[in-house]
Amino acid sequence: MTNDAAHGPLLATPWRDRDPARAVAWQTDAYAEAPWHTLATFQADVGAWQAALDAHTESPDYWMLSTHDPYRFVCALIAAWERGDRVILPADTRPATLEALDALGAARLGDIPGGLTPSASPRTPRWGTLEAERIAVSLYTSGSTGEPQRLDKTFAQLDAELGMHAALWPLEARLTLSQVSHQHIYGLLFGILRPLCERSPFASEVCRYPETLHQWLAHWHAQTRREAVLISAPPTLERLPETLDWSAVDGVLARIHSSGAPLPRDAAEHAQRLLGAEVREVYGSSETGGIAWRVQSRDTGWTAFPDVEISADSEHQLWLRTPWLADPATWTLQADRVAVDDTRFQLLGRSDRIAKVGGKRVSLTAFDRALVELPDVRRAHCAPLPRRDGRLGAIVELTPEAVPHDHATRRRLIQTLRAALAPRFENVVLPRYWRFVKAWPRDAQGKLGAACLSRLFADLDDPRAPRWLGETLDGPQSARLTLEVPERLAYVEGHFATQPVVPGVVMVRWALHAARESLGLHGVCRDMTRIKFPLLLLPGERVTLTLDATYDSSHETAHDDTHNNAMTIRLRFTFTSQRGTHGTGTLTLTRPEGACHA
């Protein structure tokens, strides 16, 4: 294995090098036939993707690309780039997201329903021409309100930022392990394009769980005696368990990066203590790219990246100029308020959280702060709901003992919170819709973005849906969702007059829907076994829905291909609450003919 750690920008096409033995991606499976995807293998796999694209009968305006693992993603991305094609990276693979992109003339590519997959036979790739001002990728924001906005990034913009990071934090042949999605700008730059351009290896899969991280670090160090760099986000670093023997892999990580949201200081200290490396936080956005960085164990202030110019106006609003914006010479206003000291600054909060509710202008930040001051409230976020005439919805994280589990307790809590807010705000602007959570809902980038907000309040527009209050993925085929039964659920009408209850068939429907949304299981249910509903589920009740999917052994294939080739899925579901078990069963799903598992 050979590696040249010098930075090679995208336009220098480092993937066309003539060193066939150079390591591109590390095989995370300890039992893999070869420890590396070499440059020779990588180029052949790029050619296989090109063969599939060439065979496509239509010429789409864009390729909509989404894959589970970084290696397949970058092979498909380079194949499209070298053909001169344009690539869209969807923020998620929910049906509504994909259908909206279909309407733009985008063809599906990768691990999404109907997605094109590579040719079975590797082949020599065909190299094209990359131009600085050509659009490399189109991404979508995950803003907290409104519809996601499309952002086009040129090769020149990506190159400018990649070069800055390489100069500031060179990888120097270290392994890159990523815990974040490469469908977003942070994961794309840090998890894939940086190691590709700096000719350093990256892990062939996303490291989703702390147990996996521990295993991979130990395996990597035993195999190479070299260091690694971790690309992470606040949710993952906050939940690192003390129970694993982190001392056994102490010193393997040279650096940790975190982005997507500010990392609480105690979480930064927790991660540094367990993993043995400082956490370098990156502050920025999809629109701006990287703006600044900090290491909280040294200082809570932010330092602007090289070549990023920052300024603050009389109202402390942040203005900046960067080489990786579409117009590098123009000062751009940001929504954050800051206190600037030369190239350093402190974040003071957002300046754009003003809304008009019931004809009154209110500060959403003031609502958030007022709620956090109340007993048992850990965190709060208020947002206007456009489909509800702009009335406020409130997401409130509570201490575990304060979380309501039934209608009566929930109603009393809402009355208590509204009474506490009444002396400070007019009654007409108080939050009307409340969602109480034990853990803060976040997307893959660690944000409470538009997709999360949509799921939290989706039941307002669909009287058949439960209230979604968050979820935990316990593996690629397992999930735990927190749900609440709306008091006005359409299905409880007529079941029964003295005590409305949720019919068992509705629980089955919810389990199937959750399997599609959370695990990407798009099969058709053709059988149900061991179905039991031992305890009535009541309006206002809070339940945990546990999902576990397994594949028929007759259809199992190699680990990387399970999702694409398994035809029959056994989905076990369980609904439980503080009172006990409400429903259990196993559903047999068959993938629709011609569909691709997401």
Secondary structure as UniProt FT lines:
FT   HELIX           10..12
FT   HELIX           14..16
FT   TURN            20..21
FT   STRAND          23..26
FT   TURN            30..31
FT   STRAND          36..38
FT   HELIX           39..55
FT   STRAND          62..66
FT   HELIX           70..83
FT   STRAND          87..88
FT   HELIX           95..102
FT   TURN            103..105
FT   STRAND          106..110
FT   TURN            113..114
FT   TURN            132..133
FT   STRAND          135..140
FT   STRAND          150..154
FT   HELIX           155..168
FT   TURN            172..173
FT   STRAND          175..178
FT   TURN            182..183
FT   HELIX           185..186
FT   HELIX           187..193
FT   HELIX           194..197
FT   TURN            198..199
FT   STRAND          202..203
FT   HELIX           210..224
FT   STRAND          228..232
FT   HELIX           234..238
FT   TURN            242..243
FT   HELIX           246..249
FT   TURN            250..251
FT   STRAND          253..258
FT   HELIX           265..275
FT   STRAND          279..285
FT   TURN            286..288
FT   STRAND          289..294
FT   TURN            296..298
FT   STRAND          302..304
FT   TURN            306..307
FT   STRAND          309..312
FT   TURN            314..315
FT   STRAND          317..321
FT   TURN            323..324
FT   TURN            328..329
FT   STRAND          332..341
FT   TURN            342..343
FT   STRAND          344..350
FT   STRAND          354..357
FT   TURN            358..359
FT   STRAND          360..363
FT   HELIX           364..372
FT   TURN            375..376
FT   STRAND          377..384
FT   HELIX           386..388
FT   TURN            389..390
FT   STRAND          392..398
FT   HELIX           400..402
FT   HELIX           407..421
FT   TURN            422..424
FT   HELIX           427..429
FT   STRAND          433..437
FT   TURN            444..445
FT   HELIX           450..456
FT   HELIX           458..460
FT   TURN            463..464
FT   STRAND          467..475
FT   TURN            476..477
FT   STRAND          478..484
FT   TURN            487..488
FT   HELIX           490..492
FT   TURN            493..494
FT   HELIX           504..519
FT   STRAND          524..532
FT   TURN            539..540
FT   STRAND          542..551
FT   HELIX           553..555
FT   HELIX           559..561
FT   HELIX           562..565
FT   STRAND          568..577
FT   TURN            578..579
FT   STRAND          580..590
FT   TURN            593..594
//
